Amino acid sequence: MKRITILGATGSIGCNTADVILRHADKFSTHTLVGHQNGDKMVELAQQLHPEWVVMTDEQAAASIQGRLPEGVRLACGMDAAIELAADPASDMVMAAMVGSAGLPATLAAVRSGKRVGLANKECLVTAGRIFMAAARASGAEVVPVDSEHAAVHQCLQGHDAGSVKQVILTASGGPFRDRDPSTLHTVRVEEAVAHPNWDMGAKISIDSATMMNKVLELIEARWLFDLPAEKLSAIIHPESIVHAMVEYQDGSVLAQLAMPDMRMPIAYALQLAPRLATGIPWLDLAKTGTLNFQAVDHARFPAMALVDAVLRGEDALAITLNAANEVANHAFRSGKIGFMDIVSTVETVLSKVENRAVASLDEVWQVDAYARTMAQEVIAR
Ligand SMILES: NC(=O)c1ccc[n+]([C@@H]2O[C@H](COP(=O)([O-])OP(=O)(O)OC[C@H]3O[C@@H](n4cnc5c(N)ncnc54)[C@H](OP(=O)(O)O)[C@@H]3O)[C@@H](O)[C@H]2O)c1
């Protein structure tokens, strides 16, 4: 029986992880569930999963569920408790599914403790990829991607020589505005931007998909996860979201991974590589799908993608800045403070003001992150 801790249990990935665990109650139990503010969802999950610990990183949310948890489930509060329990030797694996760089300290604690980590939180690798992967190598922690594209690459690499890889190609659906007249994008409303055509996800990543900042983050994530240089990483638009990624080898062979767009597939893969776990996702019927389309990414429509090359080839400060400025701008759009097109232009402006420098410690990561957030707030306030 593997004991699982879920960071970000109350979110979209967290709830999908709970779904897979509940389907395989003979194989998995829950050690700790960590949420932030959604107390009601946490009470529901605790009733279904009966974890040993529940942590709410928000104090008020923790107070709101006091006395509402099933008997025997212990309650803790705050990020320090989440960090401590992420490294608890009593759990075997951590599913890292908090959103944003807020997820970094607890996920890194899990990695440093040598645990297997299912990594949904791409912002961890974008902000601290070098430190994170070095910590995994030092502790022997296995990091298994949960992002569908990276889980696809992971599968396409199994049993193959890493040195023979010519190109890793991540697919992108193009989001809700793939075919919309670009001259109307400045009028996009929040409800339109979060309505992804293929995936049911949290608000932040849905908007990142609409701007395609999500693909920028994913390319940086792939750089660290698979130790690949910028010239071996690319993205292609694939509206059906059936092919999740492709790996091209030196001999011209291209391996692709296909599945219906449902996050329970990569979550199950991260929980247990073999034997494969049943997930309940619909079977892929290619005769019914009929056609799979691919097209090059249009940088005029998706200006975020024009930033990726410089960030991939640059020093760590650029990726940290891009991520922090994007988190601020994404939130500002959701709060009605800026328009849709201002998200990427804010990130671009902040990027143009920072020094392209290497970052060696976590303290430096947070310094660069804080500076970028302040700059982004200033750009937004203008
Ligand atoms: N959803 C997907 O299909 C998908 C696919 C690939 C990768 N990912 C990645 O997985 C991560 C989670 O995405 P999601 O879509 O599941 O997000 P989500 O639905 O918005 O859930 C986010 C989770 O993080 C918690 N959280 C929010 N702010 C926090 C903070 N300041 N401190 C601690 N916890 C905090 C939330 O808690 P409360 O809700 O309790 O406040 C919730 O449990 C992201 O990094 C995303 O890029 C998601």
The ligand as an SDF file (V2000), in Angstrom:
LIG
                    3D

 48 52  0  0  0  0  0  0  0  0999 V2000
   -5.4400   21.3420  -14.1900 N   0  0  0  0  0  0  0  0  0  0  0  0
   -4.7370   20.7230  -15.1030 C   0  0  0  0  0  0  0  0  0  0  0  0
   -5.2840   20.0140  -15.9650 O   0  0  0  0  0  0  0  0  0  0  0  0
   -3.2280   20.8450  -15.1290 C   0  0  0  0  0  0  0  0  0  0  0  0
   -2.5110   20.2210  -16.1610 C   0  0  0  0  0  0  0  0  0  0  0  0
   -1.1180   20.2770  -16.1350 C   0  0  0  0  0  0  0  0  0  0  0  0
   -0.4520   20.9510  -15.1290 C   0  0  0  0  0  0  0  0  0  0  0  0
   -1.1820   21.5800  -14.1520 N   0  0  0  0  0  0  0  0  0  0  0  0
   -0.4430   22.3160  -13.1170 C   0  0  0  0  0  0  0  0  0  0  0  0
   -0.8410   21.8070  -11.8420 O   0  0  0  0  0  0  0  0  0  0  0  0
   -0.8420   22.8590  -10.8790 C   0  0  0  0  0  0  0  0  0  0  0  0
   -2.2350   22.9340  -10.2670 C   0  0  0  0  0  0  0  0  0  0  0  0
   -3.1600   23.2860  -11.2860 O   0  0  0  0  0  0  0  0  0  0  0  0
   -4.7340   23.1710  -11.0720 P   0  0  0  0  0  0  0  0  0  0  0  0
   -5.3480   23.4040  -12.3980 O   0  0  0  0  0  0  0  0  0  0  0  0
   -5.0510   21.9320  -10.3110 O   0  0  0  0  0  0  0  0  0  0  0  0
   -4.9860   24.4600  -10.1620 O   0  0  0  0  0  0  0  0  0  0  0  0
   -6.2600   24.8220   -9.2570 P   0  0  0  0  0  0  0  0  0  0  0  0
   -7.4320   24.0040   -9.6590 O   0  0  0  0  0  0  0  0  0  0  0  0
   -6.3670   26.2990   -9.2640 O   0  0  0  0  0  0  0  0  0  0  0  0
   -5.7910   24.3270   -7.7910 O   0  0  0  0  0  0  0  0  0  0  0  0
   -4.6870   24.9310   -7.1660 C   0  0  0  0  0  0  0  0  0  0  0  0
   -4.4090   24.2790   -5.8430 C   0  0  0  0  0  0  0  0  0  0  0  0
   -3.3680   25.0400   -5.1920 O   0  0  0  0  0  0  0  0  0  0  0  0
   -3.8580   25.5680   -3.9480 C   0  0  0  0  0  0  0  0  0  0  0  0
   -3.3050   26.9010   -3.7610 N   0  0  0  0  0  0  0  0  0  0  0  0
   -3.6440   28.0540   -4.3980 C   0  0  0  0  0  0  0  0  0  0  0  0
   -2.9050   29.0840   -3.9630 N   0  0  0  0  0  0  0  0  0  0  0  0
   -2.1000   28.5820   -2.9930 C   0  0  0  0  0  0  0  0  0  0  0  0
   -1.1350   29.1640   -2.1190 C   0  0  0  0  0  0  0  0  0  0  0  0
   -0.8470   30.4720   -2.1560 N   0  0  0  0  0  0  0  0  0  0  0  0
   -0.4910   28.3610   -1.2430 N   0  0  0  0  0  0  0  0  0  0  0  0
   -0.7680   27.0300   -1.1850 C   0  0  0  0  0  0  0  0  0  0  0  0
   -1.6760   26.4170   -1.9830 N   0  0  0  0  0  0  0  0  0  0  0  0
   -2.3340   27.1850   -2.8850 C   0  0  0  0  0  0  0  0  0  0  0  0
   -5.3680   25.5810   -4.0980 C   0  0  0  0  0  0  0  0  0  0  0  0
   -5.9880   25.5510   -2.8130 O   0  0  0  0  0  0  0  0  0  0  0  0
   -7.5240   26.0950   -2.5470 P   0  0  0  0  0  0  0  0  0  0  0  0
   -8.3020   25.7430   -3.7740 O   0  0  0  0  0  0  0  0  0  0  0  0
   -7.9110   25.2870   -1.3300 O   0  0  0  0  0  0  0  0  0  0  0  0
   -7.4450   27.5460   -2.2720 O   0  0  0  0  0  0  0  0  0  0  0  0
   -5.5980   24.2990   -4.8880 C   0  0  0  0  0  0  0  0  0  0  0  0
   -5.5320   23.1760   -4.0500 O   0  0  0  0  0  0  0  0  0  0  0  0
   -0.4310   24.1310  -11.6250 C   0  0  0  0  0  0  0  0  0  0  0  0
    0.9360   24.3330  -11.4620 O   0  0  0  0  0  0  0  0  0  0  0  0
   -0.7440   23.8010  -13.0920 C   0  0  0  0  0  0  0  0  0  0  0  0
    0.0900   24.5020  -13.9830 O   0  0  0  0  0  0  0  0  0  0  0  0
   -2.5430   21.5430  -14.1380 C   0  0  0  0  0  0  0  0  0  0  0  0
  1  2  1  0
  2  3  2  0
  2  4  1  0
  4  5  1  0
  4 48  2  0
  5  6  2  0
  6  7  1  0
  7  8  2  0
  8  9  1  0
  8 48  1  0
  9 10  1  0
  9 46  1  0
 10 11  1  0
 11 12  1  0
 11 44  1  0
 12 13  1  0
 13 14  1  0
 14 15  2  0
 14 16  1  0
 14 17  1  0
 17 18  1  0
 18 19  2  0
 18 20  1  0
 18 21  1  0
 21 22  1  0
 22 23  1  0
 23 24  1  0
 23 42  1  0
 24 25  1  0
 25 26  1  0
 25 36  1  0
 26 27  1  0
 26 35  1  0
 27 28  2  0
 28 29  1  0
 29 30  1  0
 29 35  2  0
 30 31  1  0
 30 32  2  0
 32 33  1  0
 33 34  2  0
 34 35  1  0
 36 37  1  0
 36 42  1  0
 37 38  1  0
 38 39  2  0
 38 40  1  0
 38 41  1  0
 42 43  1  0
 44 45  1  0
 44 46  1  0
 46 47  1  0
M  CHG  2   8   1  16  -1
M  END
$$$$
